[in-house]
Amino acid sequence: MRPITLISGASAGIGAELARVFAANGNELVLVARREDRLVALADEIAASGRPRPTVLTADLERRDAVAGIAAELSARGLEPANVVNNAGFGLLGAAATLSRDEQLAMIDLNVRALTELSLAFVDSLARHRGGILNVASLAAFLPGPGMAVYYASKAYVLSFSEALHQELAGRGVRVTALCPGPVPTEFQQRAGFRSSGRRHVLSLPAARVARIGYDGFMRGKRVVVAGTGNRVAALLLRLMPNRVLLPATDQSTLPRPSAP
């Protein structure tokens, strides 16, 4: 079985940049997302740089059978993960009681259930290759988020789960890292329903920089990587401040949402 790095949500943003970084450091990749055309274009780009052409697998990770299908496809191709990178996920802006319950449950399926299943499905092969799991969480993991309640809660889960798994799998030689970026200009904001202000957030970092920081921290075996000095300071302050202060300060439930096209 040939070792590969499996990257979910690789069609754009941080996921695509992580694919570029892992490929540049000698990893053969399997790229997973729903948008095949984006994955094929990224695979062509990586192959054109002289690296092995990544394998493209289209899958909807919100489906309960998606991970089993990915595992079967890898086995049929003689591939097994040495690393798993869980980047797939989305958020929604708005009060939880007014947003679509189906969409919020789909968010849990993707951000939490699929990430958990992919993290646990290949532990034996990760241990054989002394590899690991890189889970993309968020600065949102450090606080409750009125106005994006389910998204913030899902990222708190990713952080907590990853830290615990870091401890549990250390004895098997498997490193587990939670990457916590702050604001990153990607398609995430449009999908979530944010209006563009045209201004750069003070804590914002480009996706390529976040990917580089995440990869370096993962290779060093760090448990948690908060991308950017400003975000590290923010994460420390968030841990110290009581939630009764944070809740009104971070409430996004009254922000205007884009009107339907």
C-alpha positions in Angstrom: 0.0 0.0 0.0 1.4 3.4 -1.1 1.3 6.1 1.6 -0.6 9.3 0.8 -1.8 12.5 2.5 -5.6 12.7 2.3 -6.9 16.3 2.3 -10.6 17.1 2.6 -12.1 20.4 1.5 -9.2 20.8 -1.0 -11.0 22.6 -3.7 -10.3 26.2 -2.5 -9.0 28.4 0.3 -6.9 26.9 3.2 -7.5 23.3 1.9 -6.0 24.1 -1.5 -3.0 25.9 0.0 -2.4 23.0 2.4 -2.4 20.7 -0.6 0.3 22.9 -2.3 2.4 22.9 0.9 2.2 19.1 1.5 2.9 18.4 -2.2 5.9 20.8 -2.2 7.3 18.8 0.8 7.2 15.5 -1.0 3.8 14.1 -0.1 1.7 12.3 -2.6 -1.9 13.5 -2.2 -5.4 12.4 -2.4 -7.7 15.4 -2.8 -11.3 15.2 -1.6 -14.2 17.6 -2.2 -17.5 17.9 -4.0 -16.3 20.2 -6.9 -14.4 17.9 -9.2 -13.4 20.6 -11.7 -11.6 22.6 -8.9 -9.8 19.4 -7.7 -8.7 18.5 -11.2 -7.3 22.0 -11.8 -5.3 21.8 -8.6 -4.1 18.3 -9.4 -2.9 19.6 -12.8 -1.2 22.5 -11.2 0.7 20.3 -8.7 1.7 17.8 -11.5 2.9 20.7 -13.6 5.3 21.7 -10.8 7.0 18.3 -11.1 5.3 16.6 -8.2 3.3 13.4 -8.4 -0.2 14.1 -9.7 -2.7 13.9 -6.9 -5.5 11.5 -7.0 -8.9 13.2 -7.1 -11.9 11.8 -5.3 -15.2 13.6 -5.4 -17.3 13.0 -2.3 -20.0 14.8 -0.3 -18.8 14.3 3.2 -22.2 15.3 4.6 -23.4 11.8 3.5 -23.1 9.1 6.1 -21.5 6.6 3.7 -18.9 9.0 2.3 -15.9 8.0 4.5 -16.6 4.3 3.8 -16.6 5.1 0.1 -13.3 6.9 0.4 -11.7 4.1 2.3 -12.9 1.5 -0.3 -11.6 3.7 -3.2 -8.2 4.1 -1.6 -7.9 0.4 -0.9 -8.8 -0.4 -4.5 -6.0 1.9 -5.7 -3.5 0.4 -3.3 -3.3 3.6 -1.3 -3.4 4.2 2.5 -3.1 7.5 4.5 0.1 8.4 6.2 -1.6 11.8 7.0 -5.2 13.0 7.2 -5.9 16.7 6.8 -9.5 17.6 7.8 -10.2 21.0 6.3 -13.8 20.6 4.9 -16.3 22.7 6.8 -18.6 25.7 6.5 -20.4 28.2 8.7 -23.7 30.1 8.7 -24.4 33.7 9.9 -27.6 34.2 11.8 -29.4 33.3 15.0 -29.7 29.5 15.4 -33.5 29.7 15.9 -34.0 31.4 12.6 -31.5 29.6 10.4 -32.5 26.4 8.6 -32.3 23.5 11.0 -31.5 21.2 8.1 -28.5 23.4 7.1 -27.3 23.6 10.6 -27.5 19.8 11.1 -25.6 19.4 7.8 -23.0 21.7 9.2 -22.6 19.4 12.2 -22.4 16.4 9.8 -19.5 18.0 8.0 -17.7 20.0 10.6 -18.0 17.3 13.4 -19.2 13.9 12.3 -17.2 13.6 9.1 -14.1 15.0 10.7 -14.4 12.6 13.6 -14.8 9.6 11.2 -11.9 10.6 9.0 -9.7 11.1 12.1 -10.4 7.6 13.4 -10.8 5.6 10.2 -7.2 5.3 9.3 -5.3 5.3 12.7 -3.6 1.9 12.0 -2.1 3.2 8.7 -1.2 6.5 10.3 0.7 4.6 13.0 2.5 2.4 10.4 3.8 5.5 8.6 4.5 7.6 11.7 2.2 10.2 10.3 -0.7 12.2 11.8 -3.9 14.2 11.7 -4.2 17.9 11.0 -7.6 19.2 11.9 -8.5 22.8 10.8 -10.4 24.4 13.7 -10.6 28.2 14.2 -10.0 31.0 16.6 -13.8 30.6 17.0 -13.1 27.5 19.0 -12.0 29.6 22.0 -15.4 31.3 22.6 -19.1 30.9 22.2 -20.5 32.6 19.1 -24.0 34.2 19.2 -25.0 34.7 15.6 -23.0 31.6 14.5 -23.8 29.4 17.4 -23.5 26.0 15.7 -20.4 26.9 13.8 -18.5 28.1 16.8 -19.7 25.1 18.8 -18.5 22.8 16.0 -15.0 24.3 16.1 -14.9 24.1 19.9 -15.5 20.4 19.4 -12.7 20.1 16.8 -10.2 21.8 19.2 -11.2 19.7 22.2 -11.3 16.4 20.2 -8.0 17.1 18.5 -6.2 17.9 21.8 -7.6 14.7 23.4 -6.6 12.6 20.4 -3.1 14.2 20.5 -2.7 12.6 23.9 -4.3 9.3 23.1 -2.4 8.6 19.9 1.0 9.9 21.0 2.1 6.4 22.2 1.5 5.0 18.7 3.7 7.7 17.1 0.7 9.5 15.5 0.8 13.3 15.9 -2.4 15.2 16.0 -2.6 19.0 15.5 -5.5 21.5 15.7 -4.9 24.5 13.4 -6.7 27.6 14.6 -6.7 30.4 12.0 -8.4 33.8 12.6 -10.1 35.6 9.7 -8.9 34.3 6.3 -10.2 35.8 3.0 -11.7 32.7 1.3 -15.0 31.6 0.0 -16.0 30.8 3.6 -17.4 34.3 4.2 -19.6 34.3 1.1 -20.9 30.8 2.0 -21.6 31.9 5.6 -23.6 34.9 4.5 -21.3 37.8 5.4 -21.5 41.1 3.6 -18.1 42.3 2.3 -16.9 45.5 3.8 -14.0 45.8 1.5 -11.7 46.3 4.4 -9.0 43.8 5.7 -9.6 42.5 9.2 -6.7 43.4 11.5 -6.2 39.7 12.4 -6.6 38.4 8.9 -3.9 36.3 7.2 -3.8 35.0 3.7 -4.7 31.3 3.2 -1.2 30.4 2.0 0.4 31.8 5.1 -2.0 29.9 7.3 -1.3 26.7 5.5 2.5 27.2 5.9 2.1 27.9 9.6 -0.2 24.9 10.0 2.1 22.5 8.1 5.2 23.6 10.1 3.4 23.2 13.4 2.1 19.8 12.4 5.5 18.6 11.4 6.9 19.7 14.8 4.2 17.7 16.5 2.5 20.7 18.1 -0.9 20.1 19.8 -2.5 23.4 18.9 -1.3 25.9 16.3 -2.9 29.4 16.3 -1.9 31.1 13.1 -0.4 34.6 13.5 0.9 36.6 16.5 -2.2 38.7 16.8 -4.4 35.7 16.8 -2.2 34.0 19.5 -2.6 37.0 21.7 -6.4 37.0 21.0 -6.6 33.3 21.9 -4.8 33.9 25.2 -7.1 36.8 26.1 -10.2 34.8 25.1 -9.2 32.0 27.5 -8.9 34.6 30.3 -12.1 36.5 29.8 -15.4 35.3 31.3 -18.2 34.3 28.9 -20.5 36.9 30.4 -18.2 39.5 28.9 -17.6 37.7 25.6 -21.2 36.8 24.7 -22.4 40.4 24.1 -19.1 41.5 22.7 -19.1 38.7 20.0 -22.8 38.7 19.2 -23.3 38.6 15.4 -26.9 37.7 15.4 -28.0 41.2 14.5 -25.6 41.6 11.6 -27.4 42.1 8.2 -27.5 39.1 5.9 -27.3 39.4 2.1 -30.7 39.5 0.5 -31.7 36.5 -1.7 -30.7 37.0 -5.4 
